[in-house]
Amino acid sequence: MFAVGVAWALFVLVIWGMLLVACGSVSVTVESAGQCKKKSQTFQFLDAWGFIPKPIHRCSIPVARNPQFVQIPSFRHDSSILRKLTYITNDRVAKGDQSKRPLFGGYQTWKERDESFKIKPAMQVHCGFMNNSGGDIHPRDKTYLKRCEFVVASGIFDGYDMPHQPSNLSDASRSLFCFAMVVDEISLDSIKAEGLLTEDDKGGRWSGIWRLVLLKNLPYDEPRRNGKVPKLLTHRIFPAAKYSIWIDGKMELVVDPILILERYLWRGGHKFAIARHKHHKSIYEEADANKRRKRYARPLIDKHMEIYKREGMQPWSKAKLPVLSDVPEGAVIIREHTPLTNLFCCLWFNEVNRFTPRDQLSFGYVVHRLNGSFPLFMFPNCEYNALFVLHKHTREHSSKVEWVKTLDELKDENIAFETRAGLGLLGDR
């Protein structure tokens, strides 16, 4: 181990030396990269091996000029066969076994899962928020959320980010939209400690334009999985919503929400819009990237992909067109809340609940299982990057499960394995 440490230190020193020669600094940012000697062999070597940061690829978004003149269409349901969608709140399995505690995602059986992908005029599916399973919201906040028809939603968990105020908002959007950020206790305390929290005369908590909604009795052990509740179940948290725009907590929205809805939904008659991933089209490529970057336990990602392969999920190819990619950039989701869109989000959430919290690995599978019944607009990645300014997280995630390389490591008592969702519960279903 000592020899490995020495070798690594020497490697770092060599790279620092090369950066000093090529760029005059050991810390190179996108902005300072322009000062490097780009024609030198040293620079070309560093660039080829990923030591020189690349600028974010952005392109201009063809939005309408003025949100004041955008015609908001009358709300209408989609033309799919699905007309009525309701949600299971008590499991038959759990009822028959008093030893099983309620789980937020429920005890969906493999048969129920299979049936949920078969669209019928009336459907009842698992969609989180099982009775007595956590994910509680104060009645005061529920009253606020029930009146929201146009929503910009976000979320922060485990104190991982701070709220970022949207910019370039029109007066029309300020009056039309609810801006709501779902948080846990840790994040709420962090926001308060930074002096970014105010309270109105009704007890509502705010951070600038964002209404902070506290999610109590967190449904999951893993913060990343808790974050999927407001992200994928927006229609459950905002029951009256007609349209919603989800943005991750690390983002500052820089395009007016009315213009976003006009560009990505209304102009083309779309119900659901999401960006293509910059690099990957296949979920198996994305899974490999997740393992390299330690986004979740490697053996559990492998098991997740193994099940999808066994169920017939093929890598993306041109044969899947008009589906442009199986992998989205999930940090921005634009929705019209129709029964079919809500069903898709329930099914997506159920896959995240059953397998890994890496939602990009499940998105394409749900599209595949619906077999062309769910049309969606996957817009260019360069437009996605122009919708926001990306801010740094307050810290890195520290979940030990993300570093797990083998199944044996999951048996280590020092690793907090998930107990309320994921592959560890598959034997119970």
PEMO-V425068 format. One record per residue. N is the residue number from 1. NEAR is the number of other C-alpha atoms within 12 Angstrom. Layout:
BEGIN
n: (N N)
near: (NEAR NEAR)
END
This chain:
BEGIN
n: (1 2 3 4 5 6 7 8 9 10 11 12 13 14 15 16 17 18 19 20 21 22 23 24 25 26 27 28 29 30 31 32 33 34 35 36 37 38 39 40 41 42 43 44 45 46 47 48 49 50 51 52 53 54 55 56 57 58 59 60 61 62 63 64 65 66 67 68 69 70 71 72 73 74 75 76 77 78 79 80 81 82 83 84 85 86 87 88 89 90 91 92 93 94 95 96 97 98 99 100 101 102 103 104 105 106 107 108 109 110 111 112 113 114 115 116 117 118 119 120 121 122 123 124 125 126 127 128 129 130 131 132 133 134 135 136 137 138 139 140 141 142 143 144 145 146 147 148 149 150 151 152 153 154 155 156 157 158 159 160 161 162 163 164 165 166 167 168 169 170 171 172 173 174 175 176 177 178 179 180 181 182 183 184 185 186 187 188 189 190 191 192 193 194 195 196 197 198 199 200 201 202 203 204 205 206 207 208 209 210 211 212 213 214 215 216 217 218 219 220 221 222 223 224 225 226 227 228 229 230 231 232 233 234 235 236 237 238 239 240 241 242 243 244 245 246 247 248 249 250 251 252 253 254 255 256 257 258 259 260 261 262 263 264 265 266 267 268 269 270 271 272 273 274 275 276 277 278 279 280 281 282 283 284 285 286 287 288 289 290 291 292 293 294 295 296 297 298 299 300 301 302 303 304 305 306 307 308 309 310 311 312 313 314 315 316 317 318 319 320 321 322 323 324 325 326 327 328 329 330 331 332 333 334 335 336 337 338 339 340 341 342 343 344 345 346 347 348 349 350 351 352 353 354 355 356 357 358 359 360 361 362 363 364 365 366 367 368 369 370 371 372 373 374 375 376 377 378 379 380 381 382 383 384 385 386 387 388 389 390 391 392 393 394 395 396 397 398 399 400 401 402 403 404 405 406 407 408 409 410 411 412 413 414 415 416 417 418 419 420 421 422 423 424 425 426 427 428 429)
near: (7 8 9 10 11 12 13 14 14 14 14 16 15 17 28 23 20 29 33 21 21 31 32 19 20 23 21 28 19 17 15 20 25 19 20 30 24 20 15 16 16 25 30 20 19 31 25 14 13 13 25 33 20 19 15 19 17 18 16 16 25 20 25 23 17 22 26 21 14 23 18 24 17 10 20 19 23 23 18 23 19 27 22 22 29 24 28 24 25 27 32 20 20 26 16 13 13 11 10 19 25 32 36 39 46 42 40 37 24 17 13 23 27 20 19 34 34 28 29 21 17 19 26 28 41 43 45 47 38 28 24 22 27 26 34 27 28 22 17 21 28 25 18 28 35 24 20 29 29 37 43 48 49 44 45 44 45 35 32 31 34 40 45 31 30 32 21 21 27 23 16 22 30 23 18 26 31 35 39 44 47 50 46 35 23 23 34 35 24 24 32 21 14 17 16 24 25 22 17 14 9 13 17 24 30 31 31 23 26 35 37 44 40 34 35 25 21 33 37 36 28 32 33 36 40 38 43 44 47 46 43 48 42 48 43 33 39 38 26 25 32 35 45 47 48 46 45 41 42 30 32 32 34 25 37 35 46 41 33 42 40 35 32 38 34 29 22 17 23 30 39 38 40 41 35 33 32 26 20 28 31 34 38 31 25 34 37 23 22 29 28 18 17 25 33 41 39 31 30 38 43 30 25 36 35 21 24 27 17 11 15 13 28 26 26 25 17 14 11 20 16 19 31 29 40 43 36 38 36 32 36 41 43 45 44 41 38 32 38 37 42 42 44 44 43 41 43 43 46 43 45 38 48 43 36 44 41 43 41 41 46 41 43 44 40 38 35 33 29 27 19 20 24 36 29 35 28 36 35 28 31 24 29 38 31 28 42 32 23 25 19 17 20 20 14 15 22 19 23 26 35 34 27 29 23 20 21 15 21 26 16 14 11 12 22 22 30 32 24 32 36 37 31 24 24 24 13 23 22)
END
